[in-house]
Amino acid sequence: MSFVPPLFYQAQILTSVLSALLVVGGAISFVGCYFSIRVLRRIRIERDNLLKEKELIFNYVQATGDIFTESEALSTERLLQRVLYFCLQTTHTAGGAIYLLGEDRQLRAHAISGVYPPLSGAKSKVGGLDLGMLKIEQLEELTLSTPVALGEGLVGQTADFGTPLLIERAERDPRVPHFDNSILNIRSLLMVPMRFRHETMGVICVVNRVDGVPLSERDQSLLQAIADQASVSTYYAKFRAALDEKRRMDQDLHMAMRIQKGLLPRELPDIPGIDIHAFNLAAQEVGGDYYDVIPVDDDHVGLAIADVSGKGIGGALMMSICRSVLRAHAARVLCPAQVLREVNRTMVADIYEDMFVTMIYMVYNIHSRELAIARAGHDPPILLQPGDKTVIREFGGGMAVGLVDADTFDVTIETTHVTLEPGAWVVAYTDGITEAMNTDGDEWGIVPLTRVIISNRTLNAHQMCNNIKERVLRFTGDAPQYDDMTLMAFRLRT
């Protein structure tokens, strides 16, 4: 047995231990590197996915922004179709739809893409199709034509509750419809609400990832982010569409106003021995009041003022019809009651049940100064003879045009004759003058009108009309104009 020095023996043991430690360390380093590579690979994949999602979201924001700048006419459906495209791209799904909530509280599909089975009334509707020849267009038509009530089915419940709905295994969920045709089967489903200012305005739904993987909470977060942005874009798209519609309506109203003003006399004709003036203030852009001066023959002139029940476009249209009918029957007819009978006979068959026309029609003889007056349900004109301190307002009667049948109208209408003295005033008006209200709800009335006429009897017709207009507008003040105001005043020259 040889002798081993203790120091050498210890060194040998230390060398063996160090060798073992190096082997173990190498193994640990290898395992660490292996797992590090896997972690790095997973991080790179996650990074790449985030970059793709970031690029997709950026493209989505840019694409939806382009909708607002590409053309003046903004289509909400076109915007939603583009939104849906990015929804499918982001969630990697095969089909989807966007529903909007209407004023009737019904949800209707406004955009569809891919294979999207109808979720409302699906069994009954799809049952009528030839599944062997099924086309995407047929599915889209079914979904577009089927409104969904708020709270009805999965779409209606998502809108009603305002919360997302994720069904990862749709084939196991009894709420999801199932079809015999495998193309229509829903494997995975995700719905998110479109919310704006704490109110749900629609639902975005996507189905079936193309890679077969169930939709996840991550897909839900991404889709909800797009839905929130889409809600803002959709709201302002609808708001802009409403503004465009209002702009078109304003243009139409402006054109209607110009046409209606063209129907009223631009300048009243010169009538021998008469000073005449009139004004018309419509309560809206267009109105239903009407006045006119009509040549009857060489010795007579017709003077008319009328008030159509209702305001706005409907009143203006009826007024234009009334003007045409009156002018057609006035030529060479000296009896104003007979003219109004013919006007009523023509209009009563076609006028709406809830509309009628009150009218005064007068025929003046420029030689004898005789004024023949007939009124169809209209307030009587005001007559002020020279030297009188009171006015005359009793001039026969009659029913409004279009209110009763021709036979009843004919027996109620009558003509009153009066001879005017030089300096006499005749003022005809619509009830918008006497019924004009102030902010307290008080009406101006007939008494202030007659006082203005009596106190201004020495003025000319233009000044008389301006004074009446100024007084009534001063009385109403800041109160909104409720009815059209029209007045015609004429005075026999002395």
ABEGO torsion letter per residue (X at the ends): XBBBBAAAAAAAAAAAAAAAAAAAAAAAAAAAAAAAAAAAAAAAAAAAAAAAAAAAAAAAAAAAAAAAAABABBBAAAAAAAAAAAAAAAAGBABBBBBBBBAAGBBBBABBBEBBBBABGAAAAAAABBAAABBAAAAAAAAAABBBBBGBEAAAAAAAAGBBBBBABAAABAABBBBABAAABBABBBBBBBBBGGBBAEBBBBBGBAAGBBBBAAAAAAAAAAAAAAAAAAAAAAAAAAAAAAAAAAAAAAAAAAAAAAABBABBBBBBGBBBBBBBBBABABBABBBBBBBABAABBBBBBBBBBEBEAAAAAAAAAAAAAAAAAABGBABAAAAAAAAAAAAAAABBAABBBBBBBBBBBAAAGBBBBBBBGBBBBBBBBBGBABBBABBEBEBBBGABBAAAAAAABBBBBBBBBBGBBBBBBBAAAAABBBAAGBBAEAAAAAAAAAAAAABBAAAAAAAAAAAAAAAAEABBBABBBBBBBBBBBX
